[in-house]
């Protein structure tokens, strides 16, 4: 028992020493760069651990501000911003080494990006461990590839959106995307007031919850493990529905819905002349449509 207590005190002491050294070795960094939006067609962000925040601006310039911590012994800025033809590239890479790399106390920094409406045709984000936030962004094509971290997207307007996530929660609200594809390994997906004529969501593990959505041409949701809830803002007028779950727990409550084939694990039916399709598949979860 005494040995265990001594070992615990030793670990706490070492942690305190590392925290002290780390705090003394850090200094703040705050830099800003701007680009004429008329000269930029694409924005590319390659991020390791910092948070990313994109928001709309009334300015005619794309502004990138980096705000975070810089190691005293670090010779180079961890964030590089450069213009490559008609593309702006932001590159963030951690450069800490040794034992310090295994200890992280709080967030290291945030990359703030202000983008005028429809200023860039494509926004591509490759993120390892940071959180991603977007507010009122308008673009033709959005691509997000992330290993970990939360994704909060509000007021997005895009022709095409593709989000691929290995881990971390996704929240999307008040957005319009003509063609939306979401692929998640682990993490819940919460969507509110989404207008997307073509939507495909696949998840290995995690809940898919869609609230106050607008009826579209095709909505496909498939989860290996997780519940699926689809709630329409207004009752669909023309819909072909198929819901399948091995959990034998499927509920469909839609105005004007006509049953065609109903078993414990499969529900098929229609509303109107079935111009639109809704397909829901869950291996183990509950399915609710209303």
NUTOR-939009 format. One record per residue (C-alpha): x, z, y; residue number from 0; residue in three letters. Coordinates in Angstrom, 1 decimal, always signed. Each point is the difference from the previous one (the first is absolute). Example, Ala and Ser with C-alpha at 12.3 -4.5 7.8 and 13.67 -1.06 7.14 Angstrom:
! residues 2
+--------+--------+--------+-----+------+
!   east !     up !  north ! seq ! type !
+--------+--------+--------+-----+------+
!  +12.3 !   +7.8 !   -4.5 !   0 !  ALA !
!   +1.4 !   -0.7 !   +3.4 !   1 !  SER !
+--------+--------+--------+-----+------+
//
This chain:
! residues 290
+--------+--------+--------+-----+------+
!   east !     up !  north ! seq ! type !
+--------+--------+--------+-----+------+
!   +0.0 !   +0.0 !   +0.0 !   0 !  UNK !
!   +2.8 !   +0.9 !   +2.4 !   1 !  UNK !
!   +1.8 !   -3.2 !   -0.8 !   2 !  UNK !
!   -3.2 !   -2.0 !   +0.9 !   3 !  UNK !
!   -0.3 !   +1.8 !   +3.3 !   4 !  UNK !
!   +3.6 !   -0.5 !   +0.9 !   5 !  UNK !
!   -0.3 !   -3.7 !   -0.9 !   6 !  UNK !
!   -3.1 !   -0.4 !   +2.2 !   7 !  UNK !
!   +1.8 !   +1.7 !   +2.9 !   8 !  UNK !
!   +2.9 !   -2.3 !   -0.4 !   9 !  UNK !
!   -2.2 !   -3.1 !   +0.0 !  10 !  UNK !
!   -1.8 !   +1.2 !   +3.2 !  11 !  UNK !
!   +3.3 !   +0.8 !   +1.7 !  12 !  UNK !
!   +1.5 !   -3.5 !   -0.9 !  13 !  UNK !
!   -3.2 !   -1.6 !   +1.3 !  14 !  UNK !
!   +0.3 !   +2.0 !   +3.3 !  15 !  UNK !
!   +3.6 !   -1.1 !   +0.4 !  16 !  UNK !
!   -0.9 !   -3.6 !   -0.6 !  17 !  UNK !
!   -3.0 !   +0.2 !   +2.4 !  18 !  UNK !
!   +2.3 !   +1.5 !   +2.7 !  19 !  UNK !
!   +2.7 !   -2.6 !   -0.4 !  20 !  UNK !
!   -2.6 !   -2.7 !   +0.0 !  21 !  UNK !
!   -1.7 !   +1.2 !   +3.2 !  22 !  UNK !
!   +3.3 !   +0.3 !   +1.8 !  23 !  UNK !
!   +1.1 !   -3.4 !   -1.2 !  24 !  UNK !
!   -3.1 !   -1.8 !   +1.3 !  25 !  UNK !
!   -0.6 !   -1.5 !   +3.5 !  26 !  UNK !
!   -2.9 !   -1.8 !   +1.4 !  27 !  UNK !
!   -0.2 !   -3.8 !   +0.3 !  28 !  UNK !
!   -2.5 !   -1.9 !   +2.2 !  29 !  UNK !
!   +0.4 !   -3.7 !   +0.6 !  30 !  UNK !
!   -2.3 !   -2.8 !   +1.0 !  31 !  UNK !
!   +0.1 !   -3.8 !   -0.2 !  32 !  UNK !
!   -2.5 !   -2.6 !   +1.2 !  33 !  UNK !
!   -0.6 !   -3.7 !   -0.8 !  34 !  UNK !
!   -2.1 !   -2.7 !   +1.6 !  35 !  UNK !
!   -3.0 !   -0.3 !   -2.3 !  36 !  UNK !
!   -0.3 !   -3.7 !   +0.6 !  37 !  UNK !
!   +3.4 !   -0.6 !   -1.7 !  38 !  UNK !
!   -0.8 !   +2.0 !   -3.1 !  39 !  UNK !
!   -2.1 !   -1.2 !   -3.0 !  40 !  UNK !
!   +1.0 !   +2.6 !   -2.6 !  41 !  UNK !
!   +0.8 !   +3.7 !   -0.1 !  42 !  UNK !
!   +2.0 !   +1.3 !   -3.0 !  43 !  UNK !
!   +0.6 !   +3.7 !   -0.7 !  44 !  UNK !
!   +2.3 !   +1.3 !   -2.7 !  45 !  UNK !
!   -0.2 !   +3.8 !   -0.1 !  46 !  UNK !
!   +1.5 !   +2.6 !   -2.3 !  47 !  UNK !
!   -1.3 !   +3.4 !   +1.1 !  48 !  UNK !
!   -1.2 !   +0.0 !   +3.6 !  49 !  UNK !
!   -3.7 !   -0.1 !   +1.0 !  50 !  UNK !
!   -1.4 !   -3.3 !   +1.4 !  51 !  UNK !
!   -2.6 !   -0.1 !   +2.7 !  52 !  UNK !
!   -1.5 !   -3.3 !   +1.2 !  53 !  UNK !
!   -2.5 !   -0.2 !   +2.8 !  54 !  UNK !
!   -1.6 !   -2.5 !   +2.3 !  55 !  UNK !
!   +1.2 !   -0.4 !   +3.6 !  56 !  UNK !
!   -1.3 !   -1.8 !   +3.1 !  57 !  UNK !
!   +3.5 !   -1.0 !   +0.8 !  58 !  UNK !
!   +1.4 !   -3.5 !   -0.5 !  59 !  UNK !
!   +3.0 !   +1.4 !   -1.8 !  60 !  UNK !
!   +0.7 !   +1.4 !   -3.4 !  61 !  UNK !
!   +1.6 !   +3.4 !   +0.5 !  62 !  UNK !
!   +1.9 !   +1.9 !   -2.7 !  63 !  UNK !
!   +1.0 !   +3.6 !   +0.6 !  64 !  UNK !
!   +2.0 !   +2.1 !   -2.4 !  65 !  UNK !
!   -0.3 !   +3.7 !   +0.2 !  66 !  UNK !
!   +1.7 !   +2.4 !   -2.5 !  67 !  UNK !
!   +3.1 !   +1.8 !   -1.2 !  68 !  UNK !
!   +3.5 !   -1.3 !   -0.1 !  69 !  UNK !
!   +2.8 !   +1.6 !   -1.9 !  70 !  UNK !
!   +3.0 !   +1.1 !   +2.1 !  71 !  UNK !
!   +2.5 !   -1.5 !   -2.5 !  72 !  UNK !
!   -2.1 !   -3.2 !   -0.3 !  73 !  UNK !
!   +1.8 !   -2.9 !   +1.7 !  74 !  UNK !
!   -2.9 !   -2.5 !   +0.0 !  75 !  UNK !
!   -3.6 !   +0.3 !   +1.1 !  76 !  UNK !
!   -2.2 !   +0.2 !   -3.1 !  77 !  UNK !
!   -2.4 !   -2.5 !   +1.5 !  78 !  UNK !
!   +1.0 !   -3.6 !   +0.8 !  79 !  UNK !
!   -2.2 !   -2.4 !   +2.1 !  80 !  UNK !
!   +0.8 !   -3.6 !   +0.3 !  81 !  UNK !
!   -1.6 !   -3.3 !   +0.9 !  82 !  UNK !
!   +0.5 !   -2.8 !   -2.5 !  83 !  UNK !
!   -1.5 !   -3.2 !   +1.4 !  84 !  UNK !
!   -3.7 !   +0.6 !   +0.4 !  85 !  UNK !
!   +0.1 !   +3.1 !   -2.1 !  86 !  UNK !
!   +0.7 !   +3.6 !   +0.9 !  87 !  UNK !
!   +1.6 !   +2.1 !   -2.8 !  88 !  UNK !
!   +0.1 !   +3.8 !   -0.1 !  89 !  UNK !
!   +2.3 !   +1.6 !   -2.6 !  90 !  UNK !
!   +0.2 !   +3.7 !   -0.6 !  91 !  UNK !
!   +2.4 !   +1.4 !   -2.6 !  92 !  UNK !
!   +1.1 !   +3.6 !   -0.7 !  93 !  UNK !
!   +3.7 !   +0.4 !   +0.1 !  94 !  UNK !
!   +0.4 !   +3.6 !   -0.8 !  95 !  UNK !
!   +2.1 !   +0.7 !   -3.1 !  96 !  UNK !
!   +1.1 !   +2.7 !   -2.3 !  97 !  UNK !
!   -2.0 !   +3.3 !   -0.4 !  98 !  UNK !
!   -1.8 !   -0.5 !   +3.3 !  99 !  UNK !
!   -1.8 !   -3.0 !   -1.3 ! 100 !  UNK !
!   -1.9 !   +2.2 !   -2.5 ! 101 !  UNK !
!   -1.4 !   +2.3 !   +2.7 ! 102 !  UNK !
!   -2.6 !   -1.2 !   +2.5 ! 103 !  UNK !
!   -1.6 !   +2.5 !   +2.5 ! 104 !  UNK !
!   -2.9 !   -1.7 !   +1.8 ! 105 !  UNK !
!   -0.3 !   -3.6 !   +1.0 ! 106 !  UNK !
!   +3.2 !   -1.9 !   +1.1 ! 107 !  UNK !
!   -1.6 !   -2.3 !   +2.5 ! 108 !  UNK !
!   -2.7 !   -2.4 !   +1.0 ! 109 !  UNK !
!   +0.1 !   -3.7 !   +0.8 ! 110 !  UNK !
!   -2.7 !   -0.7 !   +2.6 ! 111 !  UNK !
!   -1.0 !   -3.7 !   +0.5 ! 112 !  UNK !
!   -2.4 !   -1.3 !   +2.6 ! 113 !  UNK !
!   -1.4 !   -3.4 !   -0.7 ! 114 !  UNK !
!   -2.4 !   -2.1 !   +2.3 ! 115 !  UNK !
!   -3.1 !   -1.4 !   -1.7 ! 116 !  UNK !
!   +0.7 !   -3.2 !   -2.0 ! 117 !  UNK !
!   +3.6 !   +0.0 !   +1.2 ! 118 !  UNK !
!   +1.5 !   -0.5 !   -3.4 ! 119 !  UNK !
!   -1.2 !   -2.1 !   -2.9 ! 120 !  UNK !
!   +1.5 !   +2.3 !   -2.7 ! 121 !  UNK !
!   +0.8 !   +3.6 !   -0.3 ! 122 !  UNK !
!   +2.0 !   +1.0 !   -3.1 ! 123 !  UNK !
!   +0.9 !   +3.6 !   -0.9 ! 124 !  UNK !
!   +2.3 !   +1.1 !   -2.8 ! 125 !  UNK !
!   +0.0 !   +3.8 !   -0.1 ! 126 !  UNK !
!   +1.6 !   +2.4 !   -2.5 ! 127 !  UNK !
!   -1.0 !   +3.5 !   +0.9 ! 128 !  UNK !
!   -1.5 !   +0.2 !   +3.5 ! 129 !  UNK !
!   -3.6 !   +0.2 !   +1.2 ! 130 !  UNK !
!   -1.6 !   -3.1 !   +1.5 ! 131 !  UNK !
!   -2.6 !   +0.1 !   +2.8 ! 132 !  UNK !
!   -1.7 !   -3.0 !   +1.6 ! 133 !  UNK !
!   -2.5 !   +0.0 !   +2.9 ! 134 !  UNK !
!   -1.9 !   -3.0 !   +1.3 ! 135 !  UNK !
!   +2.5 !   -2.6 !   -1.2 ! 136 !  UNK !
!   -1.1 !   -3.7 !   +0.1 ! 137 !  UNK !
!   +2.1 !   -2.5 !   -2.0 ! 138 !  UNK !
!   -0.6 !   -3.0 !   -2.4 ! 139 !  UNK !
!   +1.9 !   +1.5 !   -2.9 ! 140 !  UNK !
!   +0.9 !   +3.6 !   -0.9 ! 141 !  UNK !
!   +2.2 !   +1.0 !   -2.9 ! 142 !  UNK !
!   +0.8 !   +3.6 !   -1.0 ! 143 !  UNK !
!   +2.3 !   +0.9 !   -2.9 ! 144 !  UNK !
!   +0.6 !   +3.7 !   -0.4 ! 145 !  UNK !
!   +1.5 !   +2.4 !   -2.6 ! 146 !  UNK !
!   -1.4 !   +3.2 !   +1.4 ! 147 !  UNK !
!   -1.7 !   +1.5 !   +3.0 ! 148 !  UNK !
!   -3.5 !   -0.1 !   +1.5 ! 149 !  UNK !
!   -1.5 !   -3.1 !   +1.6 ! 150 !  UNK !
!   -2.6 !   +0.3 !   +2.8 ! 151 !  UNK !
!   -1.4 !   -3.2 !   +1.3 ! 152 !  UNK !
!   -2.6 !   -0.1 !   +2.8 ! 153 !  UNK !
!   -1.5 !   -2.9 !   +1.8 ! 154 !  UNK !
!   +2.0 !   -2.7 !   -1.8 ! 155 !  UNK !
!   -1.0 !   -3.6 !   +0.6 ! 156 !  UNK !
!   +1.7 !   -2.6 !   -2.3 ! 157 !  UNK !
!   -0.7 !   -3.2 !   -1.9 ! 158 !  UNK !
!   +2.0 !   +1.3 !   -3.0 ! 159 !  UNK !
!   +1.1 !   +3.5 !   -1.0 ! 160 !  UNK !
!   +2.0 !   +1.1 !   -3.0 ! 161 !  UNK !
!   +0.9 !   +3.6 !   -0.7 ! 162 !  UNK !
!   +2.1 !   +1.0 !   -3.0 ! 163 !  UNK !
!   +0.7 !   +3.7 !   -0.5 ! 164 !  UNK !
!   +1.8 !   +1.9 !   -2.8 ! 165 !  UNK !
!   -1.0 !   +3.4 !   +1.2 ! 166 !  UNK !
!   -2.0 !   +1.6 !   +2.9 ! 167 !  UNK !
!   -3.4 !   +0.0 !   +1.5 ! 168 !  UNK !
!   -1.6 !   -2.9 !   +1.9 ! 169 !  UNK !
!   -2.6 !   +0.4 !   +2.7 ! 170 !  UNK !
!   -1.4 !   -3.1 !   +1.6 ! 171 !  UNK !
!   -2.9 !   -0.1 !   +2.5 ! 172 !  UNK !
!   -1.8 !   -2.1 !   +2.6 ! 173 !  UNK !
!   +1.9 !   -3.1 !   -1.1 ! 174 !  UNK !
!   -0.7 !   -3.7 !   -0.5 ! 175 !  UNK !
!   +2.1 !   -2.0 !   -2.5 ! 176 !  UNK !
!   -1.2 !   -3.4 !   -1.4 ! 177 !  UNK !
!   +2.0 !   +0.4 !   -3.2 ! 178 !  UNK !
!   +1.2 !   +3.5 !   -1.0 ! 179 !  UNK !
!   +2.1 !   +0.9 !   -3.1 ! 180 !  UNK !
!   +1.0 !   +3.6 !   -0.8 ! 181 !  UNK !
!   +2.1 !   +1.0 !   -3.0 ! 182 !  UNK !
!   +0.7 !   +3.7 !   -0.6 ! 183 !  UNK !
!   +1.9 !   +1.8 !   -2.8 ! 184 !  UNK !
!   -0.7 !   +3.6 !   +1.0 ! 185 !  UNK !
!   -2.1 !   +1.1 !   +2.9 ! 186 !  UNK !
!   -3.6 !   +0.0 !   +1.3 ! 187 !  UNK !
!   -1.5 !   -2.7 !   +2.1 ! 188 !  UNK !
!   -2.6 !   +0.9 !   +2.7 ! 189 !  UNK !
!   -1.6 !   -2.8 !   +1.9 ! 190 !  UNK !
!   -2.6 !   +0.3 !   +2.7 ! 191 !  UNK !
!   -1.9 !   -2.7 !   +1.9 ! 192 !  UNK !
!   +2.0 !   -2.9 !   -1.4 ! 193 !  UNK !
!   -1.1 !   -3.6 !   +0.5 ! 194 !  UNK !
!   +1.8 !   -2.2 !   -2.6 ! 195 !  UNK !
!   -1.6 !   -3.0 !   -1.6 ! 196 !  UNK !
!   +2.5 !   +0.0 !   -2.8 ! 197 !  UNK !
!   +1.4 !   +3.3 !   -1.2 ! 198 !  UNK !
!   +2.0 !   +0.8 !   -3.1 ! 199 !  UNK !
!   +1.2 !   +3.6 !   -0.8 ! 200 !  UNK !
!   +1.9 !   +1.0 !   -3.1 ! 201 !  UNK !
!   +1.2 !   +3.6 !   -0.7 ! 202 !  UNK !
!   +1.7 !   +1.6 !   -2.9 ! 203 !  UNK !
!   -0.8 !   +3.5 !   +0.9 ! 204 !  UNK !
!   -2.1 !   +1.1 !   +3.0 ! 205 !  UNK !
!   -3.5 !   +0.0 !   +1.5 ! 206 !  UNK !
!   -1.4 !   -3.0 !   +1.8 ! 207 !  UNK !
!   -2.6 !   +1.0 !   +2.6 ! 208 !  UNK !
!   -1.6 !   -2.6 !   +2.3 ! 209 !  UNK !
!   -2.5 !   +1.2 !   +2.5 ! 210 !  UNK !
!   -2.3 !   -2.0 !   +2.4 ! 211 !  UNK !
!   +1.5 !   -3.3 !   -1.1 ! 212 !  UNK !
!   -1.6 !   -3.4 !   +0.9 ! 213 !  UNK !
!   -1.1 !   -2.3 !   -2.8 ! 214 !  UNK !
!   +2.6 !   -2.7 !   -0.6 ! 215 !  UNK !
!   +0.4 !   -3.0 !   -2.3 ! 216 !  UNK !
!   +2.0 !   +1.8 !   -2.6 ! 217 !  UNK !
!   +1.0 !   +3.6 !   -0.6 ! 218 !  UNK !
!   +2.1 !   +0.8 !   -3.1 ! 219 !  UNK !
!   +1.2 !   +3.6 !   -0.7 ! 220 !  UNK !
!   +1.8 !   +1.1 !   -3.2 ! 221 !  UNK !
!   +1.5 !   +3.3 !   -0.8 ! 222 !  UNK !
!   +1.6 !   +1.3 !   -3.2 ! 223 !  UNK !
!   -0.6 !   +3.6 !   +0.9 ! 224 !  UNK !
!   -2.2 !   +0.9 !   +3.0 ! 225 !  UNK !
!   -3.5 !   +0.0 !   +1.4 ! 226 !  UNK !
!   -1.4 !   -2.9 !   +1.9 ! 227 !  UNK !
!   -2.6 !   +0.5 !   +2.8 ! 228 !  UNK !
!   -1.5 !   -2.9 !   +1.9 ! 229 !  UNK !
!   -2.4 !   +0.7 !   +2.8 ! 230 !  UNK !
!   -1.4 !   -2.8 !   +2.2 ! 231 !  UNK !
!   -0.8 !   +0.3 !   +3.7 ! 232 !  UNK !
!   -3.1 !   -2.1 !   -0.6 ! 233 !  UNK !
!   -1.6 !   -0.9 !   -3.3 ! 234 !  UNK !
!   +1.4 !   -3.2 !   -1.5 ! 235 !  UNK !
!   -2.3 !   -3.1 !   +0.3 ! 236 !  UNK !
!   +1.6 !   -2.2 !   -2.7 ! 237 !  UNK !
!   +2.1 !   +1.6 !   -2.6 ! 238 !  UNK !
!   +1.1 !   -0.4 !   -3.6 ! 239 !  UNK !
!   +1.2 !   +3.4 !   -1.4 ! 240 !  UNK !
!   +2.0 !   +1.0 !   -3.0 ! 241 !  UNK !
!   +1.3 !   +3.5 !   -0.6 ! 242 !  UNK !
!   +1.9 !   +1.1 !   -3.1 ! 243 !  UNK !
!   +1.4 !   +3.5 !   -0.8 ! 244 !  UNK !
!   +1.0 !   +1.5 !   -3.3 ! 245 !  UNK !
!   -1.0 !   +3.4 !   +1.4 ! 246 !  UNK !
!   -3.7 !   -1.0 !   -0.5 ! 247 !  UNK !
!   -0.7 !   +1.2 !   +3.6 ! 248 !  UNK !
!   -1.3 !   -2.8 !   +2.2 ! 249 !  UNK !
!   -2.6 !   +0.3 !   +2.8 ! 250 !  UNK !
!   -1.5 !   -2.9 !   +1.9 ! 251 !  UNK !
!   -2.5 !   +0.8 !   +2.8 ! 252 !  UNK !
!   -0.6 !   -3.1 !   +2.1 ! 253 !  UNK !
!   -3.1 !   -1.3 !   +1.7 ! 254 !  UNK !
!   -1.4 !   -3.0 !   -1.8 ! 255 !  UNK !
!   +2.3 !   +0.3 !   -2.9 ! 256 !  UNK !
!   -1.2 !   -1.6 !   -3.3 ! 257 !  UNK !
!   +1.4 !   +1.1 !   -3.3 ! 258 !  UNK !
!   +1.2 !   -2.6 !   -2.4 ! 259 !  UNK !
!   +2.1 !   +1.9 !   -2.5 ! 260 !  UNK !
!   +0.3 !   +3.8 !   +0.1 ! 261 !  UNK !
!   +1.9 !   +2.1 !   -2.6 ! 262 !  UNK !
!   +2.0 !   +3.2 !   +0.3 ! 263 !  UNK !
!   +3.3 !   -1.8 !   +0.7 ! 264 !  UNK !
!   -1.3 !   -3.2 !   +1.7 ! 265 !  UNK !
!   -2.4 !   -0.8 !   +2.8 ! 266 !  UNK !
!   -0.9 !   -3.5 !   +1.0 ! 267 !  UNK !
!   -2.6 !   -1.1 !   +2.5 ! 268 !  UNK !
!   -0.7 !   -2.0 !   +3.1 ! 269 !  UNK !
!   -1.6 !   +0.0 !   +3.5 ! 270 !  UNK !
!   -1.4 !   -3.2 !   +1.4 ! 271 !  UNK !
!   +1.6 !   -3.3 !   -0.9 ! 272 !  UNK !
!   +3.4 !   +1.6 !   -0.9 ! 273 !  UNK !
!   +2.2 !   -1.9 !   +2.6 ! 274 !  UNK !
!   +2.4 !   +3.0 !   +0.0 ! 275 !  UNK !
!   +1.8 !   +1.8 !   -2.8 ! 276 !  UNK !
!   +0.8 !   +3.7 !   -0.6 ! 277 !  UNK !
!   +2.2 !   +0.8 !   -3.0 ! 278 !  UNK !
!   +1.0 !   +3.6 !   -0.7 ! 279 !  UNK !
!   +2.2 !   +1.1 !   -3.0 ! 280 !  UNK !
!   +1.2 !   +3.5 !   -0.8 ! 281 !  UNK !
!   +1.5 !   +1.0 !   -3.3 ! 282 !  UNK !
!   -0.6 !   +3.7 !   +0.4 ! 283 !  UNK !
!   -1.7 !   +0.7 !   +3.3 ! 284 !  UNK !
!   -3.5 !   +0.3 !   +1.4 ! 285 !  UNK !
!   -1.6 !   -3.0 !   +1.8 ! 286 !  UNK !
!   -2.5 !   +0.4 !   +2.8 ! 287 !  UNK !
!   -1.6 !   -2.8 !   +2.0 ! 288 !  UNK !
!   -2.5 !   +0.6 !   +2.8 ! 289 !  UNK !
+--------+--------+--------+-----+------+
//
